[in-house]
Amino acid sequence: MQLTKSCILLVLLILLEWSDTTAAEDSNAVDFREDEDGTVYIKSGVGRDIVIQPGYGGRVIINGHLQVCETNDCRAKLGSRKNPARSCKAILEDDPFAESGVYYIITKPYVTKVYCYMDYIPGCGGGGWTTLMKTDGHNSTFKYTSALWGNKEPYNMPGGQSGVDHKETKLPTYWTMPFNSLCLGMKTSGNTSEPNWIRLKYRARSLYSVIADGRYRSTSLGRMAWKSLIPDSSLQLNCNKEGFNSYYVTQSVRIGIINNEQKDCNSPDSRIGFGGAGTNCGTDGSVSTGNTADCDADNGKKSIKTHGYILAQ
């Protein structure tokens, strides 16, 4: 026998009416409810299960996203305290109108309040960027030899609840957030414009996983991309050793590029990046984030300390 659409609707109406009339009499009755947003709830009484069981060869088909929540947390917005998200990107995919601001992000075994960049970032692309770190090149907090690069300890977590400013931070997202791209930004003190940004496509389990062991891992952005982070920057023409843990005894950066005037990497005298160190040929060893250069650098001797922003997606 084949049921028509009207017959199916009649059966549903009977079930709903039965549910309404028996709910008052039976605390274990099944409750069918639709809220003002059109979400339909099917709720059983205390101790009762709801079983969806197709016939032999049948399937349970969910045409959309499946979300499993404890208690009533599904009703909370993704990225809220009751329903933390895996990343800022996941929040934006769930709600394309989500605005930049503070959200709750899962950083196992905890949940962390993180500033999310939901708007398009020139140089990096579409929104949904999660804050990992913010650095200040005037300070030694995140110099190359800082223990913060190699441990799983946060630093000034409230600083990670704001966007582009001068507050340094290292959030648990540094060691828990998998990513396919980093969005790297730099801005000089007193500059009222937005930072200059570049996108570094690199896949990793976390930023910690590519830095903490001290091993060099190469990237291929090119020296001009790194120079674009800082107006009026300067680098020597050769070596061009870029990536994570770009190191030589005379110059080093945790994320960035080191250069030399000779056609080798045996004595680099210039750098741009995050987590810098080195004083060879009169370069400024105190520039922990930014640019320092001398000895035939393409734009002369420089010492430019910047504020740095490291985001992931």
C-alpha positions as CSV (number, residue, x, y, z in Angstrom):
1,M,0.0,0.0,0.0
2,Q,1.4,3.5,-0.9
3,L,0.6,6.4,1.4
4,T,-0.1,9.8,-0.2
5,K,1.5,13.0,1.1
6,S,-1.8,14.0,2.7
7,C,-2.1,10.7,4.5
8,I,1.4,11.1,6.0
9,L,0.6,14.6,7.1
10,L,-2.6,13.3,8.8
11,V,-0.6,10.7,10.7
12,L,1.9,13.3,11.9
13,L,-1.0,15.6,13.0
14,I,-2.5,12.7,15.0
15,L,0.8,11.9,16.6
16,L,1.3,15.6,17.5
17,E,-2.2,15.8,19.0
18,W,-1.7,12.6,20.9
19,S,1.5,13.9,22.2
20,D,-0.1,17.2,23.4
21,T,-3.1,15.5,25.1
22,T,-1.1,12.8,26.8
23,A,1.9,15.0,27.9
24,A,-0.1,16.3,30.8
25,E,-1.1,12.8,31.9
26,D,2.2,11.1,31.2
27,S,5.5,12.6,32.2
28,N,7.2,10.1,29.9
29,A,5.3,11.1,26.8
30,V,7.2,12.1,23.6
31,D,7.2,15.9,23.1
32,F,7.2,17.3,19.6
33,R,8.0,21.0,19.5
34,E,9.0,23.7,16.9
35,D,10.6,26.9,18.1
36,E,10.3,30.4,16.5
37,D,13.4,29.7,14.4
38,G,11.8,26.7,12.8
39,T,13.9,24.1,14.7
40,V,12.0,21.0,15.4
41,Y,12.6,19.2,18.8
42,I,11.7,15.6,19.5
43,K,12.1,15.0,23.3
44,S,11.4,11.9,25.3
45,G,10.4,11.7,28.9
46,V,12.7,11.0,31.7
47,G,14.5,7.7,31.3
48,R,13.0,7.1,27.8
49,D,15.1,6.6,24.7
50,I,14.4,7.8,21.2
51,V,15.3,5.1,18.6
52,I,15.5,5.7,14.9
53,Q,15.6,2.2,13.3
54,P,15.2,1.8,9.5
55,G,14.0,-1.5,8.0
56,Y,16.3,-4.1,6.6
57,G,18.5,-2.5,4.0
58,G,17.3,1.0,4.9
59,R,19.4,3.9,5.9
60,V,19.3,6.8,8.4
61,I,20.0,9.9,6.2
62,I,20.9,13.2,7.7
63,N,20.8,15.9,5.0
64,G,23.0,18.5,6.7
65,H,25.5,18.8,9.6
66,L,25.4,16.3,12.5
67,Q,26.1,17.9,15.8
68,V,26.2,15.8,19.0
69,C,25.9,17.8,22.3
70,E,25.6,17.1,26.0
71,T,22.5,18.4,27.7
72,N,21.2,21.6,26.2
73,D,24.5,22.9,24.7
74,C,23.3,22.5,21.1
75,R,21.0,25.4,21.6
76,A,24.0,27.6,22.4
77,K,25.7,29.5,19.5
78,L,28.9,27.9,18.2
79,G,31.9,29.7,19.8
80,S,30.0,30.4,23.0
81,R,31.0,29.2,26.4
82,K,28.4,26.4,26.3
83,N,29.3,25.4,22.8
84,P,33.0,26.1,22.1
85,A,34.4,25.7,18.6
86,R,37.4,23.9,17.1
87,S,38.5,27.1,15.4
88,C,37.5,30.6,14.3
89,K,37.1,29.2,10.8
90,A,34.5,26.7,12.1
91,I,32.5,29.5,13.7
92,L,32.5,31.5,10.5
93,E,31.4,28.5,8.4
94,D,28.5,27.9,10.9
95,D,27.6,31.6,10.8
96,P,28.8,33.6,7.8
97,F,27.7,36.8,9.6
98,A,29.9,36.2,12.7
99,E,31.8,39.4,13.6
100,S,35.4,39.7,14.7
101,G,35.7,39.4,18.4
102,V,36.3,37.0,21.3
103,Y,35.0,33.4,21.1
104,Y,35.5,30.2,23.0
105,I,37.9,27.8,21.3
106,I,38.6,24.2,22.3
107,T,42.3,23.8,23.3
108,K,42.2,20.4,24.9
109,P,41.9,19.7,27.7
110,Y,40.7,23.3,28.3
111,V,38.6,25.9,26.5
112,T,40.3,29.3,25.8
113,K,38.9,32.7,25.0
114,V,40.4,33.7,21.7
115,Y,40.1,36.8,19.5
116,C,38.9,35.7,16.0
117,Y,39.5,37.7,12.9
118,M,36.3,37.2,10.8
119,D,36.9,39.8,8.2
120,Y,38.9,39.6,5.0
121,I,42.6,40.3,5.6
122,P,44.5,41.8,2.7
123,G,47.4,39.6,2.0
124,C,45.9,36.6,3.8
125,G,42.4,36.2,2.4
126,G,39.0,35.4,3.8
127,G,38.1,35.5,7.5
128,G,38.1,32.9,10.2
129,W,41.7,33.4,11.5
130,T,42.5,32.2,15.0
131,T,45.0,34.1,17.2
132,L,48.1,32.1,18.2
133,M,50.6,34.8,19.3
134,K,51.2,38.6,19.4
135,T,54.8,39.8,19.8
136,D,56.5,43.1,20.5
137,G,59.9,43.6,18.8
138,H,60.9,46.1,21.5
139,N,60.8,43.4,24.2
140,S,62.9,40.3,24.7
141,T,59.8,38.2,25.6
142,F,59.9,36.3,22.3
143,K,63.5,36.5,21.3
144,Y,65.0,33.5,19.6
145,T,66.3,31.9,22.8
146,S,63.1,32.4,24.7
147,A,61.8,29.3,26.4
148,L,58.3,30.3,25.3
149,W,58.9,29.0,21.8
150,G,59.7,25.5,23.1
151,N,57.2,24.9,25.8
152,K,53.4,24.5,26.2
153,E,53.0,27.3,28.7
154,P,50.7,30.3,27.8
155,Y,51.8,33.9,28.2
156,N,49.5,36.8,29.1
157,M,46.3,35.0,27.9
158,P,44.1,38.2,28.3
159,G,46.3,39.7,25.6
160,G,44.9,37.1,23.2
161,Q,41.3,38.5,23.7
162,S,42.0,41.6,21.6
163,G,42.9,42.2,18.0
164,V,45.6,44.5,16.6
165,D,47.3,46.2,19.5
166,H,50.5,46.3,21.4
167,K,49.7,43.4,23.9
168,E,52.0,40.4,23.7
169,T,50.4,36.9,24.1
170,K,50.9,33.3,23.5
171,L,47.7,31.2,23.7
172,P,47.2,27.5,24.0
173,T,46.3,27.5,20.4
174,Y,50.0,27.7,19.8
175,W,50.4,24.0,20.6
176,T,46.8,22.7,20.0
177,M,45.6,24.3,16.7
178,P,46.2,22.4,13.5
179,F,46.5,24.7,10.4
180,N,47.0,24.8,6.7
181,S,48.0,28.5,6.6
182,L,49.5,31.2,8.8
183,C,48.6,34.8,8.5
184,L,51.6,36.9,9.6
185,G,51.3,40.6,10.3
186,M,53.7,43.4,11.3
187,K,53.2,47.0,12.3
188,T,55.6,49.6,13.5
189,S,55.0,51.7,16.7
190,G,53.0,54.9,16.1
191,N,51.7,53.6,12.8
192,T,47.9,54.1,12.8
193,S,47.2,52.0,9.7
194,E,46.5,48.3,9.7
195,P,49.5,45.9,9.8
196,N,51.0,44.5,6.6
197,W,50.1,40.9,6.2
198,I,51.4,37.9,4.3
199,R,49.9,34.4,4.0
200,L,52.2,31.4,4.6
201,K,50.8,28.2,3.3
202,Y,52.1,25.4,5.4
203,R,50.3,22.4,6.9
204,A,51.1,21.3,10.5
205,R,49.6,19.8,13.7
206,S,50.4,23.1,15.5
207,L,52.9,25.9,15.4
208,Y,54.6,24.3,18.4
209,S,55.2,21.2,16.3
210,V,57.3,23.0,13.7
211,I,59.3,25.3,16.1
212,A,59.8,23.6,19.5
213,D,62.4,21.0,18.4
214,G,64.6,23.7,16.8
215,R,64.8,21.9,13.4
216,Y,64.9,24.1,10.3
217,R,61.9,23.8,8.1
218,S,62.0,25.7,4.8
219,T,59.3,27.7,3.1
220,S,59.3,29.5,-0.3
221,L,57.6,32.8,0.0
222,G,60.6,34.7,-1.3
223,R,62.5,37.7,0.1
224,M,60.2,40.3,-1.4
225,A,57.2,38.8,0.4
226,W,59.0,39.0,3.7
227,K,60.1,42.6,2.9
228,S,56.5,43.6,2.2
229,L,55.8,43.1,6.0
230,I,57.7,46.3,6.8
231,P,57.8,49.5,4.8
232,D,61.4,50.7,4.1
233,S,62.9,47.3,5.1
234,S,66.3,46.1,4.0
235,L,67.9,42.7,3.3
236,Q,71.0,41.5,1.7
237,L,70.7,39.7,-1.6
238,N,71.9,36.2,-1.0
239,C,71.4,33.2,1.2
240,N,67.6,33.8,1.5
241,K,67.2,31.1,4.2
242,E,63.5,31.3,5.1
243,G,61.0,29.3,7.1
244,F,60.9,28.0,10.7
245,N,64.0,28.1,12.9
246,S,66.1,29.8,10.2
247,Y,69.4,29.7,12.1
248,Y,73.0,30.5,11.8
249,V,75.3,31.6,14.6
250,T,75.3,35.2,13.3
251,Q,71.6,35.6,12.6
252,S,68.4,33.7,13.4
253,V,64.6,33.9,13.4
254,R,61.9,31.5,14.6
255,I,59.7,32.5,11.7
256,G,61.2,34.5,8.9
257,I,64.2,34.9,6.6
258,I,68.0,35.5,7.1
259,N,70.3,36.9,4.4
260,N,73.9,37.4,3.5
261,E,75.9,39.6,1.1
262,Q,78.2,36.7,0.1
263,K,76.8,33.9,-2.1
264,D,76.4,31.5,0.9
265,C,74.8,31.3,4.3
266,N,78.0,31.2,6.3
267,S,77.7,34.7,7.8
268,P,74.3,36.3,7.3
269,D,74.0,39.9,8.5
270,S,70.3,40.7,8.0
271,R,66.9,39.3,9.0
272,I,63.2,39.9,9.0
273,G,60.9,37.8,11.2
274,F,59.5,36.8,14.6
275,G,61.8,35.6,17.3
276,G,65.0,37.2,16.0
277,A,68.6,37.3,17.3
278,G,72.1,38.2,16.0
279,T,74.5,41.1,16.0
280,N,76.9,40.3,13.2
281,C,78.2,43.2,11.2
282,G,76.7,45.8,13.5
283,T,73.1,44.5,13.3
284,D,70.8,45.2,16.3
285,G,70.4,42.1,18.4
286,S,67.6,43.6,20.4
287,V,65.1,43.4,17.5
288,S,63.1,40.4,18.5
289,T,60.4,41.0,15.9
290,G,61.1,43.1,12.9
291,N,64.0,43.9,10.6
292,T,67.7,44.5,11.1
293,A,70.4,44.7,8.4
294,D,73.8,46.0,7.4
295,C,76.8,45.1,5.2
296,D,75.6,45.8,1.7
297,A,71.9,45.3,2.4
298,D,69.7,46.5,-0.5
299,N,68.2,49.4,1.5
300,G,71.1,50.2,3.8
301,K,71.5,49.8,7.5
302,K,68.2,49.2,9.3
303,S,66.9,48.5,12.8
304,I,63.1,48.4,12.7
305,K,61.2,47.0,15.7
306,T,57.6,46.0,15.0
307,H,54.6,44.5,16.7
308,G,53.9,41.1,15.3
309,Y,50.7,39.0,14.8
310,I,50.6,35.3,14.2
311,L,47.2,33.9,13.2
312,A,46.2,30.4,11.9
313,Q,43.6,28.8,9.7
